[in-house]
Amino acid sequence: MIDAIIKITMPPEKRQEVLQTFKAILAPIRREQGCISCNCYVDIETENSLLFIEEWKSREDLDTHLRSVHFGILIGAMKLLKKAPDIRFNTIVSTAGAEAVDAARG
């Protein structure tokens, strides 16, 4: 599994436009092959910062997405920003759930 994380800080005057654009592409991205999830989160302490987080089944699925029209729309929206976004791709080798909390807490 691969996580794609985009952290952006948008100018206040572009906030509504960026949020509308990101909201409009959530559902189409979720329908792309290999997409496990796609969500956008606004920072509750800094309202002009947000995280756009996608989870993909494979690197091939992510690469196809990065060449898609939907990702092109994301790139276009990010060009409205004064500061370059922080983009990271994390390959997840294993995951654990509540049992990890129980094990750590004894």
C-alpha positions as protocol buffer text, in pm:
chain_id: "A"
residue {
  index: 1
  type: MET
  ca { x: 0 y: 0 z: 0 }
}
residue {
  index: 2
  type: ILE
  ca { x: 119 y: 352 z: -75 }
}
residue {
  index: 3
  type: ASP
  ca { x: 5 y: 673 z: 92 }
}
residue {
  index: 4
  type: ALA
  ca { x: 20 y: 997 z: -104 }
}
residue {
  index: 5
  type: ILE
  ca { x: 13 y: 1299 z: 128 }
}
residue {
  index: 6
  type: ILE
  ca { x: -9 y: 1655 z: 3 }
}
residue {
  index: 7
  type: LYS
  ca { x: 12 y: 1935 z: 260 }
}
residue {
  index: 8
  type: ILE
  ca { x: -74 y: 2279 z: 133 }
}
residue {
  index: 9
  type: THR
  ca { x: -107 y: 2627 z: 274 }
}
residue {
  index: 10
  type: MET
  ca { x: -336 y: 2841 z: 64 }
}
residue {
  index: 11
  type: PRO
  ca { x: -370 y: 3219 z: 55 }
}
residue {
  index: 12
  type: PRO
  ca { x: -692 y: 3325 z: 233 }
}
residue {
  index: 13
  type: GLU
  ca { x: -826 y: 3479 z: -88 }
}
residue {
  index: 14
  type: LYS
  ca { x: -786 y: 3142 z: -274 }
}
residue {
  index: 15
  type: ARG
  ca { x: -923 y: 2923 z: 8 }
}
residue {
  index: 16
  type: GLN
  ca { x: -1276 y: 2882 z: -127 }
}
residue {
  index: 17
  type: GLU
  ca { x: -1156 y: 2811 z: -482 }
}
residue {
  index: 18
  type: VAL
  ca { x: -901 y: 2551 z: -367 }
}
residue {
  index: 19
  type: LEU
  ca { x: -1150 y: 2378 z: -135 }
}
residue {
  index: 20
  type: GLN
  ca { x: -1417 y: 2363 z: -407 }
}
residue {
  index: 21
  type: THR
  ca { x: -1169 y: 2215 z: -653 }
}
residue {
  index: 22
  type: PHE
  ca { x: -1045 y: 1953 z: -408 }
}
residue {
  index: 23
  type: LYS
  ca { x: -1400 y: 1863 z: -305 }
}
residue {
  index: 24
  type: ALA
  ca { x: -1505 y: 1821 z: -669 }
}
residue {
  index: 25
  type: ILE
  ca { x: -1232 y: 1565 z: -746 }
}
residue {
  index: 26
  type: LEU
  ca { x: -1264 y: 1347 z: -434 }
}
residue {
  index: 27
  type: ALA
  ca { x: -1535 y: 1116 z: -572 }
}
residue {
  index: 28
  type: PRO
  ca { x: -1374 y: 1071 z: -917 }
}
residue {
  index: 29
  type: ILE
  ca { x: -1038 y: 985 z: -760 }
}
residue {
  index: 30
  type: ARG
  ca { x: -1208 y: 736 z: -525 }
}
residue {
  index: 31
  type: ARG
  ca { x: -1342 y: 556 z: -835 }
}
residue {
  index: 32
  type: GLU
  ca { x: -997 y: 516 z: -993 }
}
residue {
  index: 33
  type: GLN
  ca { x: -857 y: 165 z: -1006 }
}
residue {
  index: 34
  type: GLY
  ca { x: -651 y: 84 z: -699 }
}
residue {
  index: 35
  type: CYS
  ca { x: -772 y: 375 z: -485 }
}
residue {
  index: 36
  type: ILE
  ca { x: -833 y: 257 z: -130 }
}
residue {
  index: 37
  type: SER
  ca { x: -929 y: 602 z: 2 }
}
residue {
  index: 38
  type: CYS
  ca { x: -902 y: 971 z: -77 }
}
residue {
  index: 39
  type: ASN
  ca { x: -980 y: 1245 z: 176 }
}
residue {
  index: 40
  type: CYS
  ca { x: -916 y: 1612 z: 237 }
}
residue {
  index: 41
  type: TYR
  ca { x: -868 y: 1751 z: 587 }
}
residue {
  index: 42
  type: VAL
  ca { x: -859 y: 2116 z: 697 }
}
residue {
  index: 43
  type: ASP
  ca { x: -623 y: 2198 z: 985 }
}
residue {
  index: 44
  type: ILE
  ca { x: -838 y: 2312 z: 1278 }
}
residue {
  index: 45
  type: GLU
  ca { x: -561 y: 2537 z: 1409 }
}
residue {
  index: 46
  type: THR
  ca { x: -459 y: 2690 z: 1078 }
}
residue {
  index: 47
  type: GLU
  ca { x: -767 y: 2708 z: 857 }
}
residue {
  index: 48
  type: ASN
  ca { x: -569 y: 2788 z: 543 }
}
residue {
  index: 49
  type: SER
  ca { x: -371 y: 2463 z: 569 }
}
residue {
  index: 50
  type: LEU
  ca { x: -501 y: 2129 z: 453 }
}
residue {
  index: 51
  type: LEU
  ca { x: -397 y: 1771 z: 395 }
}
residue {
  index: 52
  type: PHE
  ca { x: -502 y: 1576 z: 89 }
}
residue {
  index: 53
  type: ILE
  ca { x: -442 y: 1208 z: 164 }
}
residue {
  index: 54
  type: GLU
  ca { x: -478 y: 920 z: -80 }
}
residue {
  index: 55
  type: GLU
  ca { x: -417 y: 547 z: -25 }
}
residue {
  index: 56
  type: TRP
  ca { x: -331 y: 323 z: -320 }
}
residue {
  index: 57
  type: LYS
  ca { x: -308 y: -55 z: -352 }
}
residue {
  index: 58
  type: SER
  ca { x: 10 y: -51 z: -561 }
}
residue {
  index: 59
  type: ARG
  ca { x: 278 y: 172 z: -709 }
}
residue {
  index: 60
  type: GLU
  ca { x: 135 y: 101 z: -1055 }
}
residue {
  index: 61
  type: ASP
  ca { x: -208 y: 229 z: -945 }
}
residue {
  index: 62
  type: LEU
  ca { x: -49 y: 542 z: -799 }
}
residue {
  index: 63
  type: ASP
  ca { x: 157 y: 603 z: -1113 }
}
residue {
  index: 64
  type: THR
  ca { x: -156 y: 574 z: -1328 }
}
residue {
  index: 65
  type: HIS
  ca { x: -327 y: 825 z: -1099 }
}
residue {
  index: 66
  type: LEU
  ca { x: -33 y: 1067 z: -1119 }
}
residue {
  index: 67
  type: ARG
  ca { x: -80 y: 1073 z: -1498 }
}
residue {
  index: 68
  type: SER
  ca { x: -460 y: 1115 z: -1471 }
}
residue {
  index: 69
  type: VAL
  ca { x: -677 y: 1415 z: -1549 }
}
residue {
  index: 70
  type: HIS
  ca { x: -780 y: 1424 z: -1182 }
}
residue {
  index: 71
  type: PHE
  ca { x: -424 y: 1465 z: -1060 }
}
residue {
  index: 72
  type: GLY
  ca { x: -374 y: 1726 z: -1332 }
}
residue {
  index: 73
  type: ILE
  ca { x: -659 y: 1922 z: -1172 }
}
residue {
  index: 74
  type: LEU
  ca { x: -483 y: 1897 z: -834 }
}
residue {
  index: 75
  type: ILE
  ca { x: -164 y: 2029 z: -991 }
}
residue {
  index: 76
  type: GLY
  ca { x: -357 y: 2319 z: -1143 }
}
residue {
  index: 77
  type: ALA
  ca { x: -509 y: 2407 z: -806 }
}
residue {
  index: 78
  type: MET
  ca { x: -168 y: 2390 z: -639 }
}
residue {
  index: 79
  type: LYS
  ca { x: -35 y: 2643 z: -890 }
}
residue {
  index: 80
  type: LEU
  ca { x: -263 y: 2899 z: -722 }
}
residue {
  index: 81
  type: LEU
  ca { x: -52 y: 2872 z: -406 }
}
residue {
  index: 82
  type: LYS
  ca { x: 223 y: 3113 z: -306 }
}
residue {
  index: 83
  type: LYS
  ca { x: 414 y: 2836 z: -127 }
}
residue {
  index: 84
  type: ALA
  ca { x: 498 y: 2503 z: -291 }
}
residue {
  index: 85
  type: PRO
  ca { x: 307 y: 2209 z: -141 }
}
residue {
  index: 86
  type: ASP
  ca { x: 478 y: 1939 z: 62 }
}
residue {
  index: 87
  type: ILE
  ca { x: 422 y: 1612 z: -127 }
}
residue {
  index: 88
  type: ARG
  ca { x: 521 y: 1273 z: 18 }
}
residue {
  index: 89
  type: PHE
  ca { x: 472 y: 914 z: -91 }
}
residue {
  index: 90
  type: ASN
  ca { x: 498 y: 654 z: 185 }
}
residue {
  index: 91
  type: THR
  ca { x: 517 y: 282 z: 112 }
}
residue {
  index: 92
  type: ILE
  ca { x: 343 y: 91 z: 391 }
}
residue {
  index: 93
  type: VAL
  ca { x: 492 y: -252 z: 458 }
}
residue {
  index: 94
  type: SER
  ca { x: 265 y: -352 z: 747 }
}
residue {
  index: 95
  type: THR
  ca { x: -20 y: -214 z: 950 }
}
residue {
  index: 96
  type: ALA
  ca { x: -163 y: -282 z: 1297 }
}
residue {
  index: 97
  type: GLY
  ca { x: -481 y: -188 z: 1473 }
}
residue {
  index: 98
  type: ALA
  ca { x: -609 y: -159 z: 1828 }
}
residue {
  index: 99
  type: GLU
  ca { x: -419 y: -473 z: 1926 }
}
residue {
  index: 100
  type: ALA
  ca { x: -98 y: -271 z: 1897 }
}
residue {
  index: 101
  type: VAL
  ca { x: -230 y: -22 z: 2152 }
}
residue {
  index: 102
  type: ASP
  ca { x: -331 y: -306 z: 2384 }
}
residue {
  index: 103
  type: ALA
  ca { x: 12 y: -471 z: 2349 }
}
residue {
  index: 104
  type: ALA
  ca { x: 195 y: -143 z: 2416 }
}
residue {
  index: 105
  type: ARG
  ca { x: -16 y: -58 z: 2719 }
}
residue {
  index: 106
  type: GLY
  ca { x: 18 y: -408 z: 2865 }
}
